[in-house]
Amino acid sequence: MIKTLLVSCLAISSVSAKKISGTDWEKTSSAELEKLAKPLSPEEAIEAIEVPKGYKLELVTSEPTITEPVDCVWDANGDMYVIEMTTYMQDADATGQYDKTSRVMKLVDTDGDGKIDKSTVFADGLLLPRMILPLDDRILICETDTLDIYAYRDTNGDGKADEKKIWFEGGARKGNLEHQASGLIWNLDNWIYLTKGDERFRIVDGEVVVDKRGNITTQWGLDHDDDGNISSGYSGAEKSFQYFQNPIVYTKSQFPNELEKNFNSVWPIDNIPDTQGARRRLREDNTLNHMTGACGHGVYRGELMPDFYGNYVLAEPVGRLVRMAKVDTSQGFRQMQNAYPESEFIRSADANFRPVNIKTGPDGALYIVDMYRGIIQEGHWTQKGSYLRDVIDKYGMGDTVKNGRIYRMVPENYNKKFTPPRMLEKKSSELIPYLGSTNGWMRSTARKVIILRNEKSIVPQLKAALDKSNDTQEKIEILWTLEGLQALDPEFVFPLIRSKDSRFATHALRVSDPWLQEGNSELLDWYEKIYSHSTSPELLTQAVLSMKTFGPKDVAEPYLVKFNEKHKKTQVVEHHLKQWSREQKAKQDAMDRANALKGKGPLFEKIMTAGEKHYASLCFACHGAEGEGAPMAGTDTTLAPALADSPRVLGDKDTLIKIVLHGLTGPIDGKTYPGAMESLAAQDDQYLAEVLSYIRNSWGNKADIISSKEVGKTRRANRKRKTPWTMEELTK
């Protein structure tokens, strides 16, 4: 099923040179290894990439037009904006990484042939920009080390932003740049979601509204499908996909076997062993054996390649590949299955192919953002003395920087010119037909623009279009457009719940959540009807999700108990009810912990509560939810040492503070772990004191709390330290 493309003669010397197995690279000369990592021209690089039979990759743009691209989006007119992290890992020591010289480019395809032929610097002087979302004629941009989101606008049409206004003031966000917020997507429910934070946003009558129902732990990349389920993962814990069973606002469901067996095994064709997991993450031929850097999550929602529609995709830049997953529902729940068993959707033999984001474009093509560089891991993982640094230096990988390519995948015989939608130039009424487009980008963008304009005068036209439509997806889009305009009421919505189209009825129940929160008696009658008479797994599932999340407590608990008795044999409902039981237990455990703290004084209680939150937002991915060390799949080790009953945790305070301030590398108790413990020096003294006190007094640990003054004292005493500690140094 996979078409292997022949490598051009010019590329053979670097892509198809001597294959190095096992640890042979350690005995091979740098001159020989550097041939394997030599950069290719864009044309040569395409020839080194495998794609499915019947499809082709086309170059959209490359260096020097763009450099170090990490994301691309389109405004409602169809013009592309590209985030560039121009200072990211310009050498293995991350020299100058936090210089404010990154930018956002505006790119235009003037003749519709799929190739960029006009570019301008839309915004520059930025610190590693990481989030971007076009609204109307405003472009939201957020940089690293902050959650302040600014709206940029080009007021004179020259392609350069000349207006910058604060859109959301989120304040400073510290920590490793791999573990800061990203995403910023406008989902089906008209909420704007990001990762690595609780916040989500929506715009109501022109005002920004914020709540705390986000909480997506993905590191890089975020998307949604036609029903508002998110596409995300967590590379820090080597997770490919997570939280895709239902919309994230209800719960972060994770079911047994939701990933098919061995789904996280990968099948690359390059064999450069540059993984922070070292030999444990490599086969004997030096190909990556497991997901380790999953990112750029997407869902293909274009019309050009119907065989792929609705499939989830992710980039794995360490393995130089793109995974496509089919969503199988035959078992009563959603299971991810590799669309190309023991192979990959896209993969390259080119050492510098580094896909980091995947998007559906306005033209229906699938776009791949390729940073095209030697080093992909951030500087905390490339410290001198680490396994990864040895590979980087021996292969000369730090020399390949300041490149970048964006490709699009289209059918092999595709050669049509694309006419951009120019939605910002159309009346709101002219956007209504786009809600029925076969292209998901068109539907989502039209809905967003209509809501932002807030023209309530088109509500009758939208309701008429809903009544006329026979297409489920179009009806769903129109319903949520009305929701975004605050134009729904119980009289209009409740009859839609009895629709014979169970998928549409499910969305009608979802938009009713605010009335459920209010305890609307008519809606509660509908819930009783669903409980008593419905046989639709979709509708039954939504009833569980909505009731447990938004139902009044005195109604929700008895309803879910009897629901469990009647519908526990409906497999997907059973899974969600078990999820509810786990959540109830977690809430009770949290209450028990809080009650246990109350007898130890308000200061201790405050410190432990804050420390638990810090730990759950970052540390748990490697150290485990219970401090046991998160398992490294397919191995007999963990991603990081256990913290429970750890002599380093319970011992000398100064030593523990040094570890979190500067990181730790090398063997620990005779074992080596993937990469190094990263430095948390960017966090303030209070943050570190709270999280360290928490781990010193959790999972059976008991030790004195650590104060912010103690952290500050150790920080000052070691302020000249720039490298991680080793256990040998700390022991001395």
C-alpha positions in Angstrom: 0.0 0.0 0.0 2.9 2.3 0.6 4.7 3.7 -2.4 8.5 3.9 -1.9 9.9 6.9 -3.8 13.3 6.5 -5.4 15.9 8.8 -4.0 17.4 11.1 -6.6 21.0 10.6 -7.6 22.0 13.9 -5.9 20.5 12.7 -2.6 22.0 9.2 -2.6 25.3 10.2 -1.0 23.5 11.5 2.1 20.3 9.5 2.4 21.3 6.1 1.2 24.9 6.0 2.4 26.2 3.3 4.7 23.7 2.1 7.2 24.9 2.1 10.8 23.6 -0.6 13.2 23.7 -0.9 17.0 26.6 1.0 18.5 28.7 0.9 15.4 28.3 4.7 15.0 30.5 5.2 18.0 33.4 3.5 16.1 32.6 5.3 12.8 34.4 8.5 11.8 32.5 11.8 12.1 33.3 12.5 8.4 31.4 9.3 7.4 28.5 10.0 9.8 28.1 13.6 8.7 27.3 12.4 5.2 24.2 10.7 6.6 23.0 14.0 8.1 23.8 16.3 5.2 20.9 18.6 4.3 19.1 18.1 1.0 17.5 20.7 -1.3 13.7 20.8 -1.1 13.4 18.9 -4.3 15.8 16.2 -3.1 14.0 16.0 0.2 10.7 15.3 -1.4 12.2 12.4 -3.3 13.4 10.9 0.0 9.9 10.9 1.5 7.5 7.9 1.2 3.8 8.7 0.7 0.8 6.4 0.0 0.3 5.2 -3.5 -1.9 7.6 -5.5 -0.8 10.7 -3.7 2.0 13.2 -3.9 3.8 15.8 -1.9 4.2 19.3 -3.3 6.4 22.0 -2.0 4.4 25.0 -0.8 7.4 27.1 0.4 10.8 26.7 1.9 13.9 28.6 3.0 14.8 31.4 2.6 11.1 32.5 2.5 10.6 30.8 5.8 13.1 29.6 8.5 12.4 27.3 11.5 8.6 27.1 11.0 6.6 25.4 13.7 2.9 26.1 12.8 0.8 27.4 9.9 -2.8 28.7 9.9 -5.0 30.6 7.4 -7.2 33.7 7.9 -10.7 33.7 6.5 -9.5 35.0 3.2 -7.3 32.0 2.7 -3.9 33.7 3.3 -1.4 31.7 5.3 0.4 32.8 8.5 3.5 30.9 9.6 5.1 30.9 13.1 8.9 30.9 13.0 11.0 30.0 16.1 14.1 31.5 14.5 16.2 31.1 17.7 15.3 27.6 18.6 18.3 25.3 19.2 20.7 27.1 16.9 23.4 24.8 18.4 23.5 22.0 20.9 23.9 24.5 23.8 20.8 26.5 22.8 22.9 29.7 22.4 20.8 32.8 22.1 17.6 30.8 22.3 15.7 33.5 24.2 16.7 36.4 22.0 13.6 38.3 20.7 14.2 37.8 17.0 11.5 35.3 16.0 8.6 36.3 13.8 5.3 35.5 12.1 5.2 35.5 8.3 2.2 36.2 6.1 2.3 34.1 2.9 0.1 34.5 -0.2 -0.5 32.2 -3.2 -1.5 34.8 -5.7 -2.3 32.4 -8.6 -3.9 29.4 -6.8 -1.2 26.9 -7.9 -0.4 25.9 -4.3 3.0 27.6 -4.2 3.7 30.7 -2.2 4.8 33.7 -4.3 4.3 36.6 -2.0 5.6 37.0 1.6 5.8 39.7 4.2 7.0 39.8 7.8 3.6 40.2 9.6 5.1 40.5 13.1 8.7 40.3 14.4 10.9 40.9 17.5 9.1 38.0 19.1 10.2 35.6 21.8 9.7 32.1 20.4 6.0 32.6 19.4 4.0 29.4 20.1 0.3 30.1 19.5 -1.6 31.7 16.6 -5.2 32.0 15.8 -6.8 34.1 13.1 -10.1 35.7 14.2 -11.6 38.2 11.7 -9.0 40.7 10.5 -7.1 40.2 13.8 -4.5 37.5 14.4 -4.0 36.3 17.9 -0.4 35.6 18.8 1.2 34.4 22.1 4.9 34.1 22.8 7.0 31.8 25.1 7.2 32.6 28.9 3.8 34.4 29.0 0.1 33.8 28.5 -0.5 37.3 27.4 -2.3 37.0 24.1 -2.2 39.9 21.7 -4.4 40.7 18.8 -2.4 42.0 15.8 -4.0 43.8 12.9 -2.8 45.1 9.5 -4.8 48.3 9.1 -3.3 49.5 5.7 -3.2 46.3 3.7 0.6 46.1 3.3 0.8 42.6 4.9 2.5 43.9 8.1 0.8 44.3 11.5 0.7 47.9 12.6 -1.7 47.5 15.5 -1.1 45.4 18.6 -3.7 45.2 21.5 -3.9 42.9 24.5 -6.6 40.4 24.0 -6.1 38.3 27.2 -3.8 39.2 30.0 -2.6 35.9 31.3 0.7 37.0 32.9 4.1 35.4 33.0 4.4 31.6 32.5 7.8 30.1 33.3 9.4 26.7 32.8 11.0 24.7 30.0 9.6 25.9 26.7 8.6 22.3 25.8 6.1 22.4 28.7 4.4 25.7 28.1 1.0 26.4 26.5 0.4 25.9 22.8 -2.6 25.2 20.6 -5.2 28.0 20.5 -7.9 26.4 18.4 -11.6 27.5 17.9 -13.5 24.3 18.6 -17.0 23.2 17.5 -18.5 24.4 20.8 -17.1 28.0 20.0 -14.7 27.8 22.9 -11.0 28.5 22.2 -8.8 25.8 23.7 -5.1 25.7 24.4 -2.8 23.2 26.1 -0.8 23.2 29.3 -3.4 25.3 31.2 -6.9 25.3 32.6 -8.0 28.4 30.6 -10.4 28.3 27.7 -11.9 31.4 26.0 -14.9 32.4 24.0 -16.2 35.6 22.6 -19.8 36.6 23.6 -21.2 39.8 22.1 -17.6 41.0 21.4 -16.3 40.3 24.9 -13.7 37.7 25.9 -15.1 35.2 28.4 -12.8 32.8 30.3 -13.4 29.7 32.4 -11.3 26.9 33.8 -12.6 23.8 31.9 -9.7 23.4 29.5 -6.9 21.3 31.2 -5.3 19.6 28.1 -1.8 18.3 28.8 -0.6 18.1 25.2 2.8 19.6 24.7 2.7 20.7 21.1 -0.2 20.7 18.6 -4.0 20.6 19.0 -6.9 20.0 16.7 -10.5 18.8 16.7 -12.8 16.5 14.7 -16.3 17.1 13.3 -17.9 16.4 16.7 -15.5 18.6 18.7 -13.4 15.7 20.1 -9.8 16.8 20.4 -6.7 15.4 18.8 -3.9 15.6 21.3 -1.2 13.5 23.0 1.6 13.9 25.5 5.1 13.3 24.2 6.7 13.9 27.7 5.0 10.6 28.7 5.5 9.0 25.3 1.7 9.1 24.6 0.6 9.3 21.0 -3.1 10.2 21.4 -5.2 10.8 24.5 -8.5 12.3 25.6 -10.3 11.6 22.2 -13.3 9.6 23.5 -15.5 12.7 24.1 -15.3 16.5 24.1 -12.7 17.5 26.7 -15.1 19.8 28.6 -16.8 16.8 30.1 -13.9 14.6 31.2 -10.5 13.4 30.2 -11.7 9.9 29.4 -9.1 7.2 28.9 -10.4 3.6 28.2 -8.7 0.3 28.2 -7.5 -0.7 24.7 -8.4 2.7 23.2 -5.1 2.4 21.3 -4.8 -0.9 19.4 -2.1 -3.3 20.5 1.4 -1.9 19.7 -0.1 1.3 18.4 2.8 3.3 19.9 5.4 1.2 18.0 6.8 3.2 15.1 8.2 2.2 11.8 10.8 4.7 10.5 13.2 4.3 7.6 15.9 6.6 8.8 18.4 5.1 11.3 20.2 7.9 13.0 20.0 7.1 16.7 19.3 10.6 18.1 16.7 9.8 20.7 16.9 10.9 24.3 15.7 7.4 25.3 19.1 6.0 24.1 19.4 2.3 23.1 16.1 1.4 24.9 14.2 3.3 22.3 16.0 1.9 19.3 15.9 -1.4 17.3 19.2 -3.1 16.5 19.2 -1.3 13.1 19.0 2.0 15.0 15.4 2.8 13.9 13.2 4.3 16.6 10.9 1.7 18.1 8.3 3.7 20.0 6.6 7.1 20.0 8.8 9.6 21.8 8.1 13.0 20.3 4.5 12.8 19.1 3.3 16.4 18.3 1.4 18.5 15.8 -1.8 16.5 16.3 -4.5 17.0 13.6 -7.6 15.6 12.0 -7.9 15.5 8.2 -11.2 17.2 7.3 -10.6 18.1 3.6 -12.6 17.0 0.5 -9.6 16.3 -1.8 -8.8 12.9 -0.2 -12.1 11.3 1.0 -10.4 8.0 1.9 -8.6 9.9 4.7 -11.5 12.0 5.9 -11.9 12.0 9.7 -8.6 10.2 10.3 -6.4 11.5 13.1 -2.7 12.4 12.3 0.4 13.2 14.3 4.0 14.1 13.6 6.9 12.1 15.1 9.9 14.3 14.3 12.4 12.1 16.1 11.3 9.2 13.8 11.0 11.5 10.8 7.5 10.3 10.1 3.8 11.1 10.2 1.3 8.6 11.6 -2.3 8.4 10.4 -4.9 6.7 12.7 -8.3 5.4 11.7 -11.0 5.7 14.4 -12.7 2.3 14.8 -16.0 2.2 16.7 -16.9 -1.5 16.2 -16.1 -2.3 19.9 -18.6 0.3 21.2 -16.0 2.9 21.9 -13.4 4.8 19.9 -10.1 2.9 19.2 -7.1 4.3 17.4 -5.7 2.0 14.8 -2.6 2.5 12.6 -3.9 3.1 9.1 -0.7 1.5 7.7 0.1 -1.5 10.0 3.8 -2.0 10.6 4.5 1.0 8.3 3.7 4.7 8.4 1.5 7.2 6.4 4.5 9.3 5.6 8.2 8.7 6.5 11.5 9.8 5.2 15.1 8.6 5.0 16.3 12.2 5.2 18.0 12.9 8.6 16.7 16.5 8.7 13.0 15.8 7.9 11.3 17.1 11.1 7.5 17.4 10.8 6.1 19.3 13.7 2.6 20.3 12.7 -0.1 19.0 10.4 -3.1 21.0 9.1 -6.1 20.7 6.8 -5.9 23.7 4.4 -8.7 25.8 2.7 -7.9 23.9 -0.5 -8.6 20.5 1.1 -5.0 19.5 1.0 -3.1 18.1 4.0 -0.3 20.5 5.0 2.9 19.4 6.8 5.2 21.9 8.6 8.8 20.6 8.5 11.4 22.5 10.6 14.0 20.7 8.5 16.9 20.7 11.0 19.5 18.5 12.6 18.6 18.9 16.3 14.9 18.6 17.3 15.2 18.1 21.1 15.3 21.2 23.4 18.6 22.1 25.2 17.8 20.4 28.5 18.1 17.0 26.7 21.3 17.9 24.7 23.6 18.6 27.6 27.3 17.7 27.3 28.0 14.2 28.5 24.5 12.9 27.6 23.9 10.1 25.1 22.0 12.4 22.8 24.8 15.0 22.8 27.3 12.4 21.7 25.1 11.5 18.7 24.5 15.1 17.8 28.2 16.0 17.9 29.4 12.8 16.0 26.8 13.3 13.2 27.4 17.1 13.0 23.6 17.6 13.5 24.0 21.0 15.1 25.1 22.5 11.8 21.8 22.2 10.0 19.7 25.3 11.0 17.8 28.2 9.5 15.8 26.0 7.1 12.2 25.1 6.9 9.7 23.6 4.4 5.9 23.4 4.2 4.5 20.6 2.0 1.0 19.7 1.0 -0.3 16.3 0.1 -2.8 16.0 -2.8 -4.0 13.2 -5.1 -1.4 12.2 -7.6 -3.3 13.6 -10.6 -4.4 16.8 -8.9 -3.5 20.0 -10.8 -6.5 22.3 -10.2 -6.1 26.0 -9.4 -7.6 27.0 -6.1 -9.7 30.1 -5.6 -9.5 31.4 -2.0 -12.8 32.0 -0.2 -12.2 35.7 0.7 -14.8 35.4 3.5 -13.8 38.7 5.1 -15.0 40.4 2.0 -18.4 38.7 1.9 -21.7 39.5 3.7 -22.6 37.3 6.7 -25.6 35.9 4.8 -23.2 34.8 2.0 -21.2 32.7 4.5 -24.2 30.5 5.4 -23.7 28.1 2.5 -20.1 27.5 3.6 -21.6 25.8 6.8 -22.5 22.9 4.4 -19.2 22.7 2.7 -17.5 19.3 2.4 -14.3 21.0 3.7 -14.1 21.1 7.4 -11.8 24.2 7.4 -14.4 26.1 5.4 -17.2 25.2 7.7 -15.3 26.0 10.9 -14.0 29.3 9.5 -17.4 30.5 8.3 -19.0 29.7 11.7 -16.2 31.6 13.4 -16.5 34.7 11.2 -20.4 34.8 11.5 -20.1 34.6 15.3 -17.4 37.3 15.5 -19.5 39.7 13.5 -22.4 39.0 15.9 -25.0 40.0 13.4 -28.2 38.7 15.0 -30.2 39.7 11.9 -29.2 36.5 10.1 -30.6 34.3 12.8 -33.9 33.7 10.8 -31.8 32.7 7.7 -29.8 30.3 9.8 -32.9 28.6 11.3 -34.4 28.3 7.8 -31.2 26.7 6.5 -31.3 24.3 9.4 -34.9 23.3 8.8 -34.1 22.8 5.1 -30.9 20.8 5.4 -30.7 17.0 5.1 -27.0 16.9 5.8 -26.1 16.0 9.4 -22.8 17.9 9.5 -24.3 21.0 8.0 -27.1 20.9 10.6 -24.6 20.5 13.4 -22.6 23.5 12.1 -25.7 25.7 11.9 -26.8 24.7 15.4 -23.5 25.6 16.9 -23.4 28.9 14.9 -26.8 29.8 16.5 -25.3 28.8 19.8 -22.4 31.1 19.3 -24.8 34.0 18.4 -26.6 33.4 21.7 -29.7 32.7 19.6 -31.0 29.4 21.0 -33.8 28.9 23.5 -35.4 25.8 25.0 -38.5 26.2 22.8 -36.3 25.9 19.7 -33.8 23.3 20.9 -35.7 20.7 23.0 -37.8 19.3 20.1 -34.5 18.7 18.2 -33.5 16.2 20.9 -36.1 13.8 19.5 -34.6 13.9 16.0 -34.3 10.5 14.3 -30.8 11.5 13.5 -29.1 10.4 16.7 -25.9 12.3 16.0 -27.7 15.6 15.5 -29.9 14.9 18.6 -26.7 14.4 20.6 -25.5 17.9 19.6 -28.9 19.3 20.5 -28.5 17.8 24.0 -25.0 19.3 24.2 -26.1 22.8 23.4 -28.7 22.4 26.2 -26.0 22.1 28.9 -26.6 25.6 30.3 -30.3 24.8 30.9 -29.3 21.6 32.6 -27.1 23.6 35.0 -30.1 25.7 35.8 -32.2 22.6 36.6 -34.7 23.3 33.8 -37.6 21.0 34.6 -38.6 20.5 30.9 -35.1 19.4 30.1 -34.9 17.1 33.0 -38.1 15.4 31.6 -36.2 14.9 28.4 -33.4 13.2 30.3 -35.9 10.9 31.8 -37.2 10.0 28.3 -33.6 9.3 27.2 -33.1 7.1 30.2 -36.3 5.2 29.7 -36.6 4.9 25.9 -33.4 5.7 24.0 -31.4 2.9 22.4 -28.9 5.2 20.8 -25.4 4.8 22.3 -24.5 8.3 21.2 -27.4 9.9 22.9 -27.1 7.7 26.0 -23.4 8.6 26.3 -24.1 12.3 26.0 -26.8 12.1 28.7 -24.1 10.6 31.0 -21.5 13.2 30.1 -23.8 16.2 30.4 -25.5 15.0 33.6 -22.3 14.2 35.5 -20.7 17.5 34.4 -23.5 20.0 34.5 -26.4 18.3 36.3 -27.5 19.7 39.7 -25.9 17.4 42.3 -29.2 16.3 43.9 -30.4 15.2 40.4 -27.2 13.9 38.8 -26.1 11.3 41.4 -29.4 9.4 41.6 -29.9 9.7 37.8 -26.5 8.2 37.1 -26.9 5.4 39.6 -30.2 4.2 38.0 -28.7 4.9 34.6 -25.9 2.5 35.4 -28.4 -0.2 36.4 -30.4 0.0 33.2 -27.7 0.7 30.6 -24.5 -0.9 31.9 -24.6 -3.5 29.1 -24.3 -0.7 26.5 -20.5 -1.0 26.2 -19.6 2.7 25.6 -22.0 3.8 28.3 -20.4 1.2 30.7 -17.0 2.7 29.9 -18.2 6.3 30.7 -19.9 5.2 33.9 -16.7 3.5 35.0 -14.9 6.7 34.2 -17.4 8.5 36.4 -16.8 6.1 39.2 -13.0 6.7 38.9 -13.6 10.4 39.0 -15.8 10.1 42.1 -13.1 8.1 43.8 -10.4 10.7 42.8 -12.6 13.5 44.3 -13.1 11.5 47.5 -9.3 10.8 47.7 -8.7 14.5 47.2 -11.1 15.4 50.0 -9.5 12.8 52.3 -6.1 14.3 51.6 -7.4 17.8 52.3 -9.0 16.6 55.5 -5.8 14.9 56.6 -4.0 18.2 56.1 -6.3 20.2 58.2 -4.9 18.9 61.4 -1.4 20.0 60.4 -2.0 23.7 60.3 -3.2 26.1 57.6 0.4 26.8 56.3 1.1 23.1 55.7 -2.3 22.7 54.1 -1.7 25.7 51.7 1.8 24.5 50.7 0.6 20.9 50.0 -2.4 22.0 48.0 -0.3 24.3 45.8 2.5 21.7 45.5 0.0 19.0 44.4 -1.2 21.3 41.6 2.3 22.0 40.4 3.2 18.3 40.5 0.1 17.3 38.5 0.8 19.9 35.8 4.4 18.8 35.0 6.3 16.3 37.2 3.8 13.4 37.1 4.5 12.7 33.4 7.9 11.3 34.2 7.8 10.6 37.9 4.3 9.0 38.0 1.0 10.1 39.5 1.9 8.3 42.8 5.7 9.1 42.7 6.4 5.6 41.5 8.2 6.6 38.3 6.1 6.5 35.0 6.7 3.2 33.1 8.7 3.5 29.9 6.6 1.3 27.5 8.3 -1.9 26.3 11.1 -1.7 28.8 11.7 -2.7 32.4 12.5 0.8 33.5 10.7 4.1 34.2 11.0 7.5 32.5 12.5 8.9 35.8 13.4 7.6 39.2 10.7 7.0 41.8 10.2 9.7 44.4 8.4 7.6 47.0 10.9 6.6 49.7 13.7 8.3 47.7 16.9 9.1 49.7 17.3 12.2 47.5 13.8 13.4 48.3 13.9 12.7 52.0 17.6 13.6 52.6 19.5 16.9 52.5 17.4 19.8 51.5 20.2 21.7 49.8 20.9 18.7 47.5 17.3 18.3 46.5 17.0 22.1 45.7 20.2 21.9 43.6 18.7 19.1 41.5 15.5 21.0 40.7 17.4 24.3 40.0 20.0 22.9 37.7 18.8 19.4 36.7 20.4 16.0 37.1 22.2 13.8 34.5 24.0 10.5 34.5 23.4 7.3 36.4 21.3 7.3 39.6 21.6 4.4 41.9 23.3 2.4 39.1 20.5 3.1 36.6 20.4 5.4 33.7 17.1 7.2 32.7 16.0 8.8 29.4 17.6 12.2 29.0 18.2 14.4 32.0 16.1 15.9 34.8 15.4 19.3 33.4 16.3 22.5 35.2 13.3 24.2 36.8 15.3 27.4 37.6 12.8 29.5 35.6 10.2 28.8 38.3 10.2 31.2 41.3 11.4 30.2 44.8 7.9 29.8 46.1 6.8 27.4 43.3 9.8 25.2 43.9 9.4 25.3 47.7 5.8 24.2 47.3 6.4 21.3 44.9 9.4 20.0 46.8 7.5 20.1 50.1 4.7 18.2 48.4 6.9 15.4 47.2 8.7 15.2 50.6 5.3 14.6 52.3 3.4 12.4 49.8 3.1 8.6 49.0 4.4 7.7 52.5 7.2 10.3 52.5 7.5 12.4 55.7 10.1 15.2 55.9 10.4 18.9 56.8 8.9 21.4 54.4 11.2 23.5 52.3 10.8 27.3 52.5 11.2 29.8 49.7 14.0 31.3 51.7 15.9 28.0 51.6 15.4 27.8 47.8 16.6 31.3 47.3 19.7 30.8 49.4 20.7 27.7 47.4 19.9 29.5 44.1 22.2 32.4 45.0 25.0 30.2 46.2 25.0 28.3 42.9 24.0 31.2 40.5 27.0 30.6 38.2 26.1 27.0 37.6 25.0 26.4 34.0 25.0 22.6 33.7 23.1 19.7 35.4 24.5 18.0 38.5 25.7 14.4 38.5 25.1 12.1 41.5 28.9 11.8 41.8 29.2 15.6 42.3 26.3 15.8 44.8 27.6 12.9 46.8 30.9 14.6 47.2 
